[in-house]
Amino acid sequence: MPNKCTPLHPVGWRVLILNFDDTYFFQPRLLQLGHAVDLRDIKGTRYLCARETMEMINKRIEEQEKCITFIGKGDFHYITFVFLRRFSFPFTLLLIDNHLDIKDTFEGYVSCGSWLKEAIELPHLRRVIFIGDGQEKKTYFDKIYFVCSEDDIMKRLDQDPVYISIDKDAIDPAYIKTSFDQGSISLDTLLRILSALPKQKVIGMDICGEPDGFSLLDHGRSEKINLHIVSVFSPFSPPIGGAVGASAA
């Protein structure tokens, strides 16, 4: 049987936590909100993943509509591709990331740096609205639109449902330290973008970009950001408490 997301509130949003490693054991309040799926027994999942291994992972994770899924470190961002393949209707991807993951990788594999290149070939993915590093703002593919404000996002949205994928390496390192080079988005800006979206159009979301190492301070900051994101979609989530950022150190 697939693992079930835990109901978060009456509207139907749920939280699912994927344990590819021990990252989320440092985030007990987040663990209390959702159901954790233990994937640590599956080998060969960090950075890149063989397609047959990806199918094994797919069978272990339930359908993701109206589910907030925490993936772990940015090393596992390719899991977003697994989720996007499941939609059988036209949709838009809102991608917040410091990197445009359209690089080539080894044949037979999908990586954290190549998954978007695979995703844009999906017939039901109509467009990608990308918020991230300005260095890569070129027209690589007709489906990718670069935006820098809430107004730009709203202009690009149409009637299609929206799936959201967030890599927290887009956030300024004053708020969180991730395992990749980071952008300059503030936490307030991120939450403002998410709050501006029409919630009835959002069909799912995943979040990655957890810290490396064993720093309780870094994991505590990351957990607060995760809880803030959940609170945008769930008025019934518990109080977060405490500041996030350099001043909280």
N, C-alpha and C positions, 0 to 999 in steps of 0.2 A: 504494500500500500504506500502511496506517496505520502510524504510528511505534510501535515496541515499547518497553515498559518493560524495564529491565535487571533480571534476577534478582538479588535481594539476598541470599537465603540459601535453604537447602533447603525451608523451610516454604512458600515461594512469594511472600513479600512483595517488591515491586519499587519502584523510585523513578523517577518521571517528572518532568521539569523543563520548564515552559512558559516560553519566552522571548518575552514580549510586548514587552519592552524589554531593556536591557543589565544589569538588576539582578543576575542570578546570575553574571555574569562577575566580580563581586567576591567570589564564594564558591567558590573552586576545589576545596575538599575536598568540598563538597556535589556539585559537578559530577562528581567522580570516582565518586560512588556511583550515579549514574543516567544515564538517557538524556535528552538535551535536544532539545526540539522547537522549531524556530525559527519563530515566528509574527509576526515583526517586519514582514513584507511585507504583512500584512493591516491595512488602515487602518480607523480609526473604532472602536477597541476600548477606549479608556480611559474609565472612568466608566460609559458606557452603550454598548450595542451593538445595532445593528439585527438583527432576527430572521434575515434572510437572511445577514448576516455571521456570526451565531452558528452557522448551519448549515454554513458554510464551515469554521469552527473545529472543529466537531464531527467533520467528515470527516477532519480532520488528526490527531485524537487517538484512540488505540486505546481499547478497552474498559478500564474502570478497576478491575475487581474485584481485590482484594488488591494494590492499588497505592497508594503514597504519592505524591501529586501536589503539586508546588510550583507555585503559580499566579503568584506575584510580589507586587506591591503590592495593597493592599486595593481599588484601583480596578478590579480584575479579578475580584472575588469572585463576580460573576454567573456565572462559568464553573461554579461548583458546580451550578447549575440544569441545565446541559448534562449533567453526570454523573448527577444524580438521575433525569433523564428516562429513562435507559437501563435502569433496574431494572424487571423485569416481575413482581416478587414483593413481598409486603408487607415493609416495612423501617422502621426508626426512624432519624431524623437527630439526632445529638448535635452541637449547634452551640455553639461557644465564641466569643463575639464581644462587643465593647463596644456594638454597635448591633443593634437588631432591624430587619432590612432588609425592611420591609413597606411602604415608601412608594410612592406613585403615581409613574409616569414617563410619558414621551411614548408615544403609541400607536405600536405597531410596534417598540418597543424594550424591552430589559431592562437594568436598571442595577445598579450595585453596591449601591444602596439599595433596590431593588425586587424582587430575585430571589427572596427568601423568600416574598413574596406570591404569586408565580407557583408556587413549589415546593409550597406547602401545598395547592394544587389538584390535585396529582398523585394519582391514585387509589391508588397503591401506597404512598405515604408515609403511614404510620399515625399518627405523632406526631413532634413536634420537642421534644427536651429541650434547653432553652436556658440557658446559663450566661453572664451578661453584666451590662450596666449595670442597676442597680436602679431607675433613673428610669422605665423602660418596663415595669415588671412589672404589666401589666394583662392581662386575658383578651381579647386581640384575636380569637383564633380558638380553636376547641375543641381543635385539634391541638397547640397550643403550651403546654408546661409549663415553668415557671421553677423552677430548682433552684439550690442554693448549696453543696452538699457532695457528697462521694462517696456517702454513704448515700442522699441524695435521688435521685441518678442511678440507683443500683441498684434502688431502689424503683419507679422509672418504667420500667425495662427489663423486657421480657417475653421471649417466645421468638423474637421477630423479629430478623433480622440488623440490624446497626448500621453506619451510615455516619457518619464524623466529618468535620466541617468546622471549621477553626480560623482565625480572624482574629487575628493577634498584637496587634491594638490592644486586645484584652482584657487584655493583660499590663501590669503596672505599668511606667511609663516609666523606672524605675530600672534595668530590664533591657534595654529596647529602645526606640528612638524610631521610631514609625511615622508615616505621613502623615495620620493622623486622630487625634482626641482619644482618650485611652486610659483603660482601666479600672485595676483594682488587683490583679489576680490575680498572685501570685508565680510564678516559674518552678517552684519546688518543688511548689506546689499543682497547676499544670498537669500536670506529669509524674506526680504522684501520682494524679490523675484518670485519665490515660491508662493507667497501670500497673494500676489497679484493674479495668479493663474486661476481661471474658472475651474473650481474643484470638480464640477460635474463632468468635465472633459478629460480629467486625468484618469488613466486606466491602470497605472502602476508606476513604481519607482524603484530604483536600486541606488545604493550608496556604497562607495569604496573609498580608499585613501586613508586607511588606518596607520598609526605610527609603527615604525620599527622599534625593536628593542623592548626593554622592560621598565621604562620610566613611568612611574605611577602618575607623575605630573602630566606627561604627554598623553597618556591614556585617559586620564581624568578630563583633560580639555577636549579630547576627541569625543568622549562619551557625552559631554555637555552639548557639543555641536549636534551629535546624533539626536539627542533628546529634543533640542530646539527644532530640528527638522520634523521630527514626529509630531511635535506640538502644533505645527502649522496645519497638519491634516487631522489632528485629533484633539478636540477641546477637552477630552476626558483624560488626557495623559497626565501623569503626576507632576507636581512642581519640580522645576529643574534646580533652582537655587545656585547662587554663586556667579561670578563673572567669568567670561571666557576671553582670553587674550593676554597680552604681555602684562597688563596691570594685575592679572590674577595670579601671577607667578609668586 
